[in-house]
């Protein structure tokens, strides 16, 4: 359902434990990395910059706190400091 060729972007986000486990089993991209940083998980992956991908990421709510790309972070609703 995508129109045209989407430019890839690097997604960097903090993940809730259950989402990190899910994405470990079902990666978003071949170059995906999920690293434990303190008590949280940080995702880094190159993903297509499509509205479908953005919608899915934003639909995750506080389970996925977007750090990059900046335009996607700015579309995200304000987040609390704690992840579920």
PDB file of N, CA, C and O in Angstrom, chain B, residues numbered from 101:
ATOM      1  N   UNK B 101       0.798  -1.202   0.000  1.00  0.00           N
ATOM      2  CA  UNK B 101       0.000   0.000   0.000  1.00  0.00           C
ATOM      3  C   UNK B 101       0.837   1.260   0.000  1.00  0.00           C
ATOM      4  O   UNK B 101       0.290   2.363  -0.008  1.00  0.00           O
ATOM      5  N   UNK B 102       2.155   1.120   0.009  1.00  0.00           N
ATOM      6  CA  UNK B 102       2.982   2.308  -0.021  1.00  0.00           C
ATOM      7  C   UNK B 102       2.980   2.906  -1.418  1.00  0.00           C
ATOM      8  O   UNK B 102       2.842   2.178  -2.402  1.00  0.00           O
ATOM      9  N   UNK B 103       3.128   4.196  -1.518  1.00  0.00           N
ATOM     10  CA  UNK B 103       3.184   4.873  -2.794  1.00  0.00           C
ATOM     11  C   UNK B 103       4.590   5.409  -3.001  1.00  0.00           C
ATOM     12  O   UNK B 103       5.118   6.137  -2.161  1.00  0.00           O
ATOM     13  N   UNK B 104       5.187   5.047  -4.118  1.00  0.00           N
ATOM     14  CA  UNK B 104       6.538   5.502  -4.390  1.00  0.00           C
ATOM     15  C   UNK B 104       7.556   4.717  -3.585  1.00  0.00           C
ATOM     16  O   UNK B 104       7.231   3.723  -2.935  1.00  0.00           O
ATOM     17  N   UNK B 105       8.769   5.175  -3.641  1.00  0.00           N
ATOM     18  CA  UNK B 105       9.852   4.505  -2.922  1.00  0.00           C
ATOM     19  C   UNK B 105      10.155   5.292  -1.652  1.00  0.00           C
ATOM     20  O   UNK B 105      10.561   6.453  -1.710  1.00  0.00           O
ATOM     21  N   UNK B 106       9.954   4.653  -0.515  1.00  0.00           N
ATOM     22  CA  UNK B 106      10.177   5.309   0.771  1.00  0.00           C
ATOM     23  C   UNK B 106      11.668   5.407   1.061  1.00  0.00           C
ATOM     24  O   UNK B 106      12.423   4.462   0.832  1.00  0.00           O
ATOM     25  N   UNK B 107      12.075   6.548   1.561  1.00  0.00           N
ATOM     26  CA  UNK B 107      13.461   6.731   1.980  1.00  0.00           C
ATOM     27  C   UNK B 107      13.669   6.035   3.323  1.00  0.00           C
ATOM     28  O   UNK B 107      12.817   6.151   4.204  1.00  0.00           O
ATOM     29  N   UNK B 108      14.754   5.332   3.500  1.00  0.00           N
ATOM     30  CA  UNK B 108      15.014   4.702   4.787  1.00  0.00           C
ATOM     31  C   UNK B 108      15.419   5.742   5.835  1.00  0.00           C
ATOM     32  O   UNK B 108      16.059   6.745   5.521  1.00  0.00           O
ATOM     33  N   UNK B 109      15.035   5.480   7.072  1.00  0.00           N
ATOM     34  CA  UNK B 109      15.425   6.322   8.202  1.00  0.00           C
ATOM     35  C   UNK B 109      15.933   5.412   9.315  1.00  0.00           C
ATOM     36  O   UNK B 109      15.574   4.238   9.391  1.00  0.00           O
ATOM     37  N   UNK B 110      16.764   5.971  10.164  1.00  0.00           N
ATOM     38  CA  UNK B 110      17.229   5.221  11.323  1.00  0.00           C
ATOM     39  C   UNK B 110      16.281   5.498  12.475  1.00  0.00           C
ATOM     40  O   UNK B 110      16.127   6.639  12.911  1.00  0.00           O
ATOM     41  N   UNK B 111      15.654   4.448  12.959  1.00  0.00           N
ATOM     42  CA  UNK B 111      14.752   4.538  14.098  1.00  0.00           C
ATOM     43  C   UNK B 111      15.549   4.209  15.350  1.00  0.00           C
ATOM     44  O   UNK B 111      16.192   3.163  15.434  1.00  0.00           O
ATOM     45  N   UNK B 112      15.501   5.112  16.321  1.00  0.00           N
ATOM     46  CA  UNK B 112      16.108   4.890  17.625  1.00  0.00           C
ATOM     47  C   UNK B 112      15.006   5.116  18.637  1.00  0.00           C
ATOM     48  O   UNK B 112      14.376   6.173  18.654  1.00  0.00           O
ATOM     49  N   UNK B 113      14.770   4.112  19.490  1.00  0.00           N
ATOM     50  CA  UNK B 113      13.667   4.207  20.444  1.00  0.00           C
ATOM     51  C   UNK B 113      13.968   3.388  21.689  1.00  0.00           C
ATOM     52  O   UNK B 113      14.709   2.406  21.650  1.00  0.00           O
ATOM     53  N   UNK B 114      13.373   3.819  22.790  1.00  0.00           N
ATOM     54  CA  UNK B 114      13.416   3.055  24.028  1.00  0.00           C
ATOM     55  C   UNK B 114      12.170   2.183  24.055  1.00  0.00           C
ATOM     56  O   UNK B 114      11.068   2.653  23.774  1.00  0.00           O
ATOM     57  N   UNK B 115      12.350   0.909  24.396  1.00  0.00           N
ATOM     58  CA  UNK B 115      11.256  -0.055  24.345  1.00  0.00           C
ATOM     59  C   UNK B 115      10.906  -0.614  25.718  1.00  0.00           C
ATOM     60  O   UNK B 115      11.769  -0.762  26.583  1.00  0.00           O
ATOM     61  N   UNK B 116       9.634  -0.920  25.902  1.00  0.00           N
ATOM     62  CA  UNK B 116       9.197  -1.673  27.069  1.00  0.00           C
ATOM     63  C   UNK B 116       9.702  -3.112  26.920  1.00  0.00           C
ATOM     64  O   UNK B 116       9.961  -3.572  25.808  1.00  0.00           O
ATOM     65  N   UNK B 117       9.837  -3.807  28.029  1.00  0.00           N
ATOM     66  CA  UNK B 117      10.378  -5.173  28.016  1.00  0.00           C
ATOM     67  C   UNK B 117       9.637  -6.100  27.057  1.00  0.00           C
ATOM     68  O   UNK B 117      10.267  -6.819  26.282  1.00  0.00           O
ATOM     69  N   UNK B 118       8.291  -6.090  27.105  1.00  0.00           N
ATOM     70  CA  UNK B 118       7.528  -7.009  26.266  1.00  0.00           C
ATOM     71  C   UNK B 118       7.671  -6.681  24.785  1.00  0.00           C
ATOM     72  O   UNK B 118       7.691  -7.592  23.956  1.00  0.00           O
ATOM     73  N   UNK B 119       7.769  -5.409  24.435  1.00  0.00           N
ATOM     74  CA  UNK B 119       7.965  -5.029  23.040  1.00  0.00           C
ATOM     75  C   UNK B 119       9.371  -5.400  22.577  1.00  0.00           C
ATOM     76  O   UNK B 119       9.551  -5.830  21.438  1.00  0.00           O
ATOM     77  N   UNK B 120      10.359  -5.241  23.439  1.00  0.00           N
ATOM     78  CA  UNK B 120      11.723  -5.648  23.088  1.00  0.00           C
ATOM     79  C   UNK B 120      11.776  -7.143  22.808  1.00  0.00           C
ATOM     80  O   UNK B 120      12.435  -7.572  21.861  1.00  0.00           O
ATOM     81  N   UNK B 121      11.090  -7.939  23.620  1.00  0.00           N
ATOM     82  CA  UNK B 121      11.059  -9.391  23.402  1.00  0.00           C
ATOM     83  C   UNK B 121      10.374  -9.717  22.070  1.00  0.00           C
ATOM     84  O   UNK B 121      10.852 -10.564  21.315  1.00  0.00           O
ATOM     85  N   UNK B 122       9.265  -9.049  21.787  1.00  0.00           N
ATOM     86  CA  UNK B 122       8.535  -9.278  20.533  1.00  0.00           C
ATOM     87  C   UNK B 122       9.399  -8.930  19.319  1.00  0.00           C
ATOM     88  O   UNK B 122       9.471  -9.698  18.360  1.00  0.00           O
ATOM     89  N   UNK B 123      10.053  -7.768  19.370  1.00  0.00           N
ATOM     90  CA  UNK B 123      10.860  -7.346  18.229  1.00  0.00           C
ATOM     91  C   UNK B 123      12.151  -8.145  18.095  1.00  0.00           C
ATOM     92  O   UNK B 123      12.744  -8.178  17.017  1.00  0.00           O
ATOM     93  N   UNK B 124      12.587  -8.780  19.156  1.00  0.00           N
ATOM     94  CA  UNK B 124      13.731  -9.689  19.059  1.00  0.00           C
ATOM     95  C   UNK B 124      13.343 -10.911  18.227  1.00  0.00           C
ATOM     96  O   UNK B 124      14.139 -11.422  17.439  1.00  0.00           O
ATOM     97  N   UNK B 125      12.103 -11.369  18.419  1.00  0.00           N
ATOM     98  CA  UNK B 125      11.609 -12.532  17.672  1.00  0.00           C
ATOM     99  C   UNK B 125      11.142 -12.154  16.264  1.00  0.00           C
ATOM    100  O   UNK B 125      11.218 -12.971  15.346  1.00  0.00           O
ATOM    101  N   UNK B 126      10.665 -10.930  16.093  1.00  0.00           N
ATOM    102  CA  UNK B 126      10.122 -10.470  14.819  1.00  0.00           C
ATOM    103  C   UNK B 126      10.759  -9.127  14.467  1.00  0.00           C
ATOM    104  O   UNK B 126      10.133  -8.086  14.664  1.00  0.00           O
ATOM    105  N   UNK B 127      11.982  -9.128  13.953  1.00  0.00           N
ATOM    106  CA  UNK B 127      12.716  -7.883  13.700  1.00  0.00           C
ATOM    107  C   UNK B 127      12.035  -6.985  12.671  1.00  0.00           C
ATOM    108  O   UNK B 127      11.344  -7.453  11.766  1.00  0.00           O
ATOM    109  N   UNK B 128      12.250  -5.691  12.837  1.00  0.00           N
ATOM    110  CA  UNK B 128      11.768  -4.688  11.890  1.00  0.00           C
ATOM    111  C   UNK B 128      12.677  -4.578  10.672  1.00  0.00           C
ATOM    112  O   UNK B 128      12.230  -4.197   9.590  1.00  0.00           O
ATOM    113  N   UNK B 129      13.954  -4.911  10.851  1.00  0.00           N
ATOM    114  CA  UNK B 129      14.934  -4.726   9.774  1.00  0.00           C
ATOM    115  C   UNK B 129      16.102  -5.685   9.976  1.00  0.00           C
ATOM    116  O   UNK B 129      16.331  -6.193  11.074  1.00  0.00           O
ATOM    117  N   UNK B 130      16.831  -5.918   8.895  1.00  0.00           N
ATOM    118  CA  UNK B 130      18.000  -6.804   8.975  1.00  0.00           C
ATOM    119  C   UNK B 130      19.092  -6.248   9.881  1.00  0.00           C
ATOM    120  O   UNK B 130      19.816  -7.003  10.530  1.00  0.00           O
ATOM    121  N   UNK B 131      19.205  -4.919   9.918  1.00  0.00           N
ATOM    122  CA  UNK B 131      20.260  -4.309  10.732  1.00  0.00           C
ATOM    123  C   UNK B 131      19.794  -3.959  12.144  1.00  0.00           C
ATOM    124  O   UNK B 131      20.494  -3.253  12.870  1.00  0.00           O
ATOM    125  N   UNK B 132      18.636  -4.440  12.531  1.00  0.00           N
ATOM    126  CA  UNK B 132      18.078  -4.117  13.851  1.00  0.00           C
ATOM    127  C   UNK B 132      19.003  -4.572  14.979  1.00  0.00           C
ATOM    128  O   UNK B 132      19.551  -5.673  14.958  1.00  0.00           O
ATOM    129  N   UNK B 133      19.154  -3.686  15.961  1.00  0.00           N
ATOM    130  CA  UNK B 133      19.893  -4.027  17.182  1.00  0.00           C
ATOM    131  C   UNK B 133      19.026  -3.602  18.360  1.00  0.00           C
ATOM    132  O   UNK B 133      18.454  -2.512  18.365  1.00  0.00           O
ATOM    133  N   UNK B 134      18.938  -4.462  19.340  1.00  0.00           N
ATOM    134  CA  UNK B 134      18.265  -4.120  20.591  1.00  0.00           C
ATOM    135  C   UNK B 134      19.274  -4.383  21.695  1.00  0.00           C
ATOM    136  O   UNK B 134      19.750  -5.504  21.875  1.00  0.00           O
ATOM    137  N   UNK B 135      19.590  -3.320  22.432  1.00  0.00           N
ATOM    138  CA  UNK B 135      20.589  -3.421  23.494  1.00  0.00           C
ATOM    139  C   UNK B 135      19.962  -3.035  24.821  1.00  0.00           C
ATOM    140  O   UNK B 135      19.151  -2.113  24.902  1.00  0.00           O
ATOM    141  N   UNK B 136      20.350  -3.749  25.845  1.00  0.00           N
ATOM    142  CA  UNK B 136      19.905  -3.396  27.184  1.00  0.00           C
ATOM    143  C   UNK B 136      20.814  -2.285  27.696  1.00  0.00           C
ATOM    144  O   UNK B 136      22.038  -2.413  27.706  1.00  0.00           O
ATOM    145  N   UNK B 137      20.183  -1.189  28.123  1.00  0.00           N
ATOM    146  CA  UNK B 137      20.907  -0.048  28.664  1.00  0.00           C
ATOM    147  C   UNK B 137      20.290   0.228  30.027  1.00  0.00           C
ATOM    148  O   UNK B 137      19.199   0.791  30.122  1.00  0.00           O
ATOM    149  N   UNK B 138      20.988  -0.167  31.069  1.00  0.00           N
ATOM    150  CA  UNK B 138      20.419  -0.051  32.408  1.00  0.00           C
ATOM    151  C   UNK B 138      19.217  -0.959  32.540  1.00  0.00           C
ATOM    152  O   UNK B 138      19.324  -2.169  32.337  1.00  0.00           O
ATOM    153  N   UNK B 139      18.073  -0.386  32.877  1.00  0.00           N
ATOM    154  CA  UNK B 139      16.848  -1.177  33.038  1.00  0.00           C
ATOM    155  C   UNK B 139      15.955  -1.117  31.807  1.00  0.00           C
ATOM    156  O   UNK B 139      14.827  -1.609  31.839  1.00  0.00           O
ATOM    157  N   UNK B 140      16.440  -0.526  30.731  1.00  0.00           N
ATOM    158  CA  UNK B 140      15.621  -0.364  29.528  1.00  0.00           C
ATOM    159  C   UNK B 140      16.296  -0.990  28.317  1.00  0.00           C
ATOM    160  O   UNK B 140      17.468  -1.364  28.354  1.00  0.00           O
ATOM    161  N   UNK B 141      15.521  -1.094  27.243  1.00  0.00           N
ATOM    162  CA  UNK B 141      16.032  -1.592  25.974  1.00  0.00           C
ATOM    163  C   UNK B 141      16.009  -0.469  24.952  1.00  0.00           C
ATOM    164  O   UNK B 141      15.057   0.309  24.883  1.00  0.00           O
ATOM    165  N   UNK B 142      17.073  -0.396  24.157  1.00  0.00           N
ATOM    166  CA  UNK B 142      17.155   0.621  23.115  1.00  0.00           C
ATOM    167  C   UNK B 142      17.221  -0.091  21.763  1.00  0.00           C
ATOM    168  O   UNK B 142      18.048  -0.976  21.544  1.00  0.00           O
ATOM    169  N   UNK B 143      16.333   0.318  20.873  1.00  0.00           N
ATOM    170  CA  UNK B 143      16.239  -0.219  19.525  1.00  0.00           C
ATOM    171  C   UNK B 143      16.917   0.739  18.562  1.00  0.00           C
ATOM    172  O   UNK B 143      16.784   1.957  18.680  1.00  0.00           O
ATOM    173  N   UNK B 144      17.641   0.178  17.613  1.00  0.00           N
ATOM    174  CA  UNK B 144      18.197   0.939  16.488  1.00  0.00           C
ATOM    175  C   UNK B 144      17.988   0.068  15.256  1.00  0.00           C
ATOM    176  O   UNK B 144      18.424  -1.083  15.219  1.00  0.00           O
ATOM    177  N   UNK B 145      17.308   0.630  14.237  1.00  0.00           N
ATOM    178  CA  UNK B 145      17.039  -0.120  13.014  1.00  0.00           C
ATOM    179  C   UNK B 145      16.788   0.855  11.868  1.00  0.00           C
ATOM    180  O   UNK B 145      16.281   1.957  12.079  1.00  0.00           O
ATOM    181  N   UNK B 146      17.143   0.445  10.671  1.00  0.00           N
ATOM    182  CA  UNK B 146      16.850   1.221   9.477  1.00  0.00           C
ATOM    183  C   UNK B 146      15.519   0.724   8.930  1.00  0.00           C
ATOM    184  O   UNK B 146      15.389  -0.439   8.551  1.00  0.00           O
ATOM    185  N   UNK B 147      14.530   1.619   8.892  1.00  0.00           N
ATOM    186  CA  UNK B 147      13.181   1.254   8.470  1.00  0.00           C
ATOM    187  C   UNK B 147      12.718   2.190   7.360  1.00  0.00           C
ATOM    188  O   UNK B 147      13.239   3.298   7.234  1.00  0.00           O
ATOM    189  N   UNK B 148      11.741   1.759   6.547  1.00  0.00           N
ATOM    190  CA  UNK B 148      11.214   2.661   5.517  1.00  0.00           C
ATOM    191  C   UNK B 148      10.404   3.780   6.164  1.00  0.00           C
ATOM    192  O   UNK B 148       9.666   3.550   7.123  1.00  0.00           O
ATOM    193  N   UNK B 149      10.544   4.961   5.644  1.00  0.00           N
ATOM    194  CA  UNK B 149       9.818   6.116   6.177  1.00  0.00           C
ATOM    195  C   UNK B 149       8.472   6.227   5.461  1.00  0.00           C
ATOM    196  O   UNK B 149       8.268   7.117   4.635  1.00  0.00           O
ATOM    197  N   UNK B 150       7.557   5.312   5.790  1.00  0.00           N
ATOM    198  CA  UNK B 150       6.222   5.307   5.203  1.00  0.00           C
ATOM    199  C   UNK B 150       5.204   5.705   6.254  1.00  0.00           C
ATOM    200  O   UNK B 150       5.481   5.624   7.451  1.00  0.00           O
ATOM    201  N   UNK B 151       4.035   6.132   5.819  1.00  0.00           N
ATOM    202  CA  UNK B 151       3.002   6.489   6.783  1.00  0.00           C
ATOM    203  C   UNK B 151       2.544   5.254   7.551  1.00  0.00           C
ATOM    204  O   UNK B 151       2.169   5.361   8.718  1.00  0.00           O
ATOM    205  N   UNK B 152       2.569   4.065   6.904  1.00  0.00           N
ATOM    206  CA  UNK B 152       2.170   2.844   7.594  1.00  0.00           C
ATOM    207  C   UNK B 152       3.131   2.534   8.750  1.00  0.00           C
ATOM    208  O   UNK B 152       2.709   2.192   9.855  1.00  0.00           O
ATOM    209  N   UNK B 153       4.419   2.662   8.469  1.00  0.00           N
ATOM    210  CA  UNK B 153       5.429   2.406   9.499  1.00  0.00           C
ATOM    211  C   UNK B 153       5.291   3.417  10.633  1.00  0.00           C
ATOM    212  O   UNK B 153       5.350   3.045  11.805  1.00  0.00           O
ATOM    213  N   UNK B 154       5.107   4.695  10.293  1.00  0.00           N
ATOM    214  CA  UNK B 154       4.943   5.722  11.315  1.00  0.00           C
ATOM    215  C   UNK B 154       3.694   5.469  12.149  1.00  0.00           C
ATOM    216  O   UNK B 154       3.729   5.595  13.373  1.00  0.00           O
ATOM    217  N   UNK B 155       2.599   5.115  11.502  1.00  0.00           N
ATOM    218  CA  UNK B 155       1.351   4.837  12.211  1.00  0.00           C
ATOM    219  C   UNK B 155       1.551   3.700  13.203  1.00  0.00           C
ATOM    220  O   UNK B 155       1.116   3.786  14.351  1.00  0.00           O
ATOM    221  N   UNK B 156       2.214   2.627  12.754  1.00  0.00           N
ATOM    222  CA  UNK B 156       2.424   1.474  13.622  1.00  0.00           C
ATOM    223  C   UNK B 156       3.280   1.861  14.835  1.00  0.00           C
ATOM    224  O   UNK B 156       2.957   1.500  15.967  1.00  0.00           O
ATOM    225  N   UNK B 157       4.346   2.580  14.598  1.00  0.00           N
ATOM    226  CA  UNK B 157       5.229   2.993  15.694  1.00  0.00           C
ATOM    227  C   UNK B 157       4.472   3.871  16.683  1.00  0.00           C
ATOM    228  O   UNK B 157       4.570   3.669  17.894  1.00  0.00           O
ATOM    229  N   UNK B 158       3.719   4.845  16.175  1.00  0.00           N
ATOM    230  CA  UNK B 158       2.972   5.735  17.064  1.00  0.00           C
ATOM    231  C   UNK B 158       1.863   4.998  17.795  1.00  0.00           C
ATOM    232  O   UNK B 158       1.486   5.392  18.899  1.00  0.00           O
ATOM    233  N   UNK B 159       1.331   3.933  17.198  1.00  0.00           N
ATOM    234  CA  UNK B 159       0.255   3.175  17.846  1.00  0.00           C
ATOM    235  C   UNK B 159       0.751   2.390  19.063  1.00  0.00           C
ATOM    236  O   UNK B 159      -0.058   1.920  19.863  1.00  0.00           O
ATOM    237  N   UNK B 160       2.053   2.244  19.208  1.00  0.00           N
ATOM    238  CA  UNK B 160       2.606   1.490  20.334  1.00  0.00           C
ATOM    239  C   UNK B 160       2.527   2.256  21.649  1.00  0.00           C
ATOM    240  O   UNK B 160       2.733   1.685  22.721  1.00  0.00           O
ATOM    241  N   UNK B 161       2.230   3.540  21.564  1.00  0.00           N
ATOM    242  CA  UNK B 161       2.084   4.354  22.774  1.00  0.00           C
ATOM    243  C   UNK B 161       3.372   4.405  23.572  1.00  0.00           C
ATOM    244  O   UNK B 161       4.459   4.532  23.008  1.00  0.00           O
ATOM    245  N   UNK B 162       3.245   4.304  24.894  1.00  0.00           N
ATOM    246  CA  UNK B 162       4.412   4.432  25.770  1.00  0.00           C
ATOM    247  C   UNK B 162       5.313   3.209  25.782  1.00  0.00           C
ATOM    248  O   UNK B 162       6.336   3.211  26.466  1.00  0.00           O
ATOM    249  N   UNK B 163       4.961   2.172  25.046  1.00  0.00           N
ATOM    250  CA  UNK B 163       5.845   1.011  24.945  1.00  0.00           C
ATOM    251  C   UNK B 163       7.029   1.293  24.031  1.00  0.00           C
ATOM    252  O   UNK B 163       8.009   0.548  24.027  1.00  0.00           O
ATOM    253  N   UNK B 164       6.936   2.380  23.251  1.00  0.00           N
ATOM    254  CA  UNK B 164       7.991   2.748  22.302  1.00  0.00           C
ATOM    255  C   UNK B 164       8.172   4.260  22.332  1.00  0.00           C
ATOM    256  O   UNK B 164       7.361   4.998  21.773  1.00  0.00           O
ATOM    257  N   UNK B 165       9.223   4.712  22.978  1.00  0.00           N
ATOM    258  CA  UNK B 165       9.512   6.135  23.050  1.00  0.00           C
ATOM    259  C   UNK B 165      10.545   6.461  21.969  1.00  0.00           C
ATOM    260  O   UNK B 165      11.700   6.043  22.055  1.00  0.00           O
ATOM    261  N   UNK B 166      10.118   7.206  20.961  1.00  0.00           N
ATOM    262  CA  UNK B 166      10.957   7.517  19.798  1.00  0.00           C
ATOM    263  C   UNK B 166      11.948   8.622  20.152  1.00  0.00           C
ATOM    264  O   UNK B 166      11.579   9.649  20.720  1.00  0.00           O
ATOM    265  N   UNK B 167      13.219   8.389  19.803  1.00  0.00           N
ATOM    266  CA  UNK B 167      14.267   9.396  19.960  1.00  0.00           C
ATOM    267  C   UNK B 167      14.661   9.960  18.602  1.00  0.00           C
ATOM    268  O   UNK B 167      14.895  11.162  18.470  1.00  0.00           O
ATOM    269  N   UNK B 168      14.734   9.103  17.598  1.00  0.00           N
ATOM    270  CA  UNK B 168      15.054   9.500  16.225  1.00  0.00           C
ATOM    271  C   UNK B 168      14.200   8.664  15.289  1.00  0.00           C
ATOM    272  O   UNK B 168      13.918   7.510  15.611  1.00  0.00           O
ATOM    273  N   UNK B 169      13.783   9.174  14.173  1.00  0.00           N
ATOM    274  CA  UNK B 169      14.047  10.484  13.612  1.00  0.00           C
ATOM    275  C   UNK B 169      13.265  11.575  14.341  1.00  0.00           C
ATOM    276  O   UNK B 169      12.221  11.320  14.941  1.00  0.00           O
ATOM    277  N   UNK B 170      13.786  12.769  14.275  1.00  0.00           N
ATOM    278  CA  UNK B 170      13.211  13.900  15.002  1.00  0.00           C
ATOM    279  C   UNK B 170      11.768  14.174  14.599  1.00  0.00           C
ATOM    280  O   UNK B 170      10.933  14.449  15.461  1.00  0.00           O
ATOM    281  N   UNK B 171      11.461  14.105  13.310  1.00  0.00           N
ATOM    282  CA  UNK B 171      10.090  14.407  12.883  1.00  0.00           C
ATOM    283  C   UNK B 171       9.083  13.405  13.437  1.00  0.00           C
ATOM    284  O   UNK B 171       7.952  13.779  13.745  1.00  0.00           O
ATOM    285  N   UNK B 172       9.472  12.153  13.569  1.00  0.00           N
ATOM    286  CA  UNK B 172       8.584  11.150  14.156  1.00  0.00           C
ATOM    287  C   UNK B 172       8.455  11.377  15.664  1.00  0.00           C
ATOM    288  O   UNK B 172       7.368  11.233  16.224  1.00  0.00           O
ATOM    289  N   UNK B 173       9.553  11.728  16.313  1.00  0.00           N
ATOM    290  CA  UNK B 173       9.509  12.030  17.750  1.00  0.00           C
ATOM    291  C   UNK B 173       8.554  13.189  18.020  1.00  0.00           C
ATOM    292  O   UNK B 173       7.805  13.174  18.997  1.00  0.00           O
ATOM    293  N   UNK B 174       8.587  14.189  17.147  1.00  0.00           N
ATOM    294  CA  UNK B 174       7.720  15.354  17.325  1.00  0.00           C
ATOM    295  C   UNK B 174       6.245  15.028  17.102  1.00  0.00           C
ATOM    296  O   UNK B 174       5.379  15.726  17.631  1.00  0.00           O
ATOM    297  N   UNK B 175       5.940  13.986  16.332  1.00  0.00           N
ATOM    298  CA  UNK B 175       4.558  13.560  16.124  1.00  0.00           C
ATOM    299  C   UNK B 175       4.033  12.748  17.301  1.00  0.00           C
ATOM    300  O   UNK B 175       2.823  12.613  17.484  1.00  0.00           O
ATOM    301  N   UNK B 176       4.953  12.209  18.095  1.00  0.00           N
ATOM    302  CA  UNK B 176       4.567  11.368  19.220  1.00  0.00           C
ATOM    303  C   UNK B 176       3.916  12.208  20.303  1.00  0.00           C
ATOM    304  O   UNK B 176       4.322  13.349  20.528  1.00  0.00           O
ATOM    305  N   UNK B 177       2.906  11.660  20.982  1.00  0.00           N
ATOM    306  CA  UNK B 177       2.325  12.382  22.118  1.00  0.00           C
ATOM    307  C   UNK B 177       3.333  12.463  23.248  1.00  0.00           C
ATOM    308  O   UNK B 177       4.255  11.649  23.303  1.00  0.00           O
ATOM    309  N   UNK B 178       3.185  13.426  24.152  1.00  0.00           N
ATOM    310  CA  UNK B 178       4.099  13.504  25.294  1.00  0.00           C
ATOM    311  C   UNK B 178       4.120  12.188  26.065  1.00  0.00           C
ATOM    312  O   UNK B 178       3.094  11.522  26.207  1.00  0.00           O
ATOM    313  N   UNK B 179       5.278  11.828  26.550  1.00  0.00           N
ATOM    314  CA  UNK B 179       5.455  10.553  27.254  1.00  0.00           C
ATOM    315  C   UNK B 179       5.780  10.792  28.722  1.00  0.00           C
ATOM    316  O   UNK B 179       6.365  11.811  29.091  1.00  0.00           O
ATOM    317  N   UNK B 180       5.391   9.845  29.537  1.00  0.00           N
ATOM    318  CA  UNK B 180       5.812   9.877  30.931  1.00  0.00           C
ATOM    319  C   UNK B 180       7.238   9.371  30.995  1.00  0.00           C
ATOM    320  O   UNK B 180       7.729   8.809  30.015  1.00  0.00           O
ATOM    321  N   UNK B 181       7.916   9.550  32.110  1.00  0.00           N
ATOM    322  CA  UNK B 181       9.306   9.136  32.251  1.00  0.00           C
ATOM    323  C   UNK B 181       9.434   7.622  32.329  1.00  0.00           C
ATOM    324  O   UNK B 181      10.463   7.073  31.935  1.00  0.00           O
ATOM    325  N   UNK B 182       8.419   6.942  32.823  1.00  0.00           N
ATOM    326  CA  UNK B 182       8.503   5.487  33.042  1.00  0.00           C
ATOM    327  C   UNK B 182       7.828   4.732  31.915  1.00  0.00           C
ATOM    328  O   UNK B 182       6.775   5.140  31.425  1.00  0.00           O
ATOM    329  N   UNK B 183       8.432   3.639  31.511  1.00  0.00           N
ATOM    330  CA  UNK B 183       7.821   2.739  30.565  1.00  0.00           C
ATOM    331  C   UNK B 183       7.023   1.694  31.337  1.00  0.00           C
ATOM    332  O   UNK B 183       7.361   1.367  32.474  1.00  0.00           O
ATOM    333  N   UNK B 184       5.948   1.161  30.712  1.00  0.00           N
ATOM    334  CA  UNK B 184       5.198   0.112  31.407  1.00  0.00           C
ATOM    335  C   UNK B 184       6.013  -1.159  31.532  1.00  0.00           C
ATOM    336  O   UNK B 184       5.536  -2.146  32.091  1.00  0.00           O
TER     337      UNK B 184
END
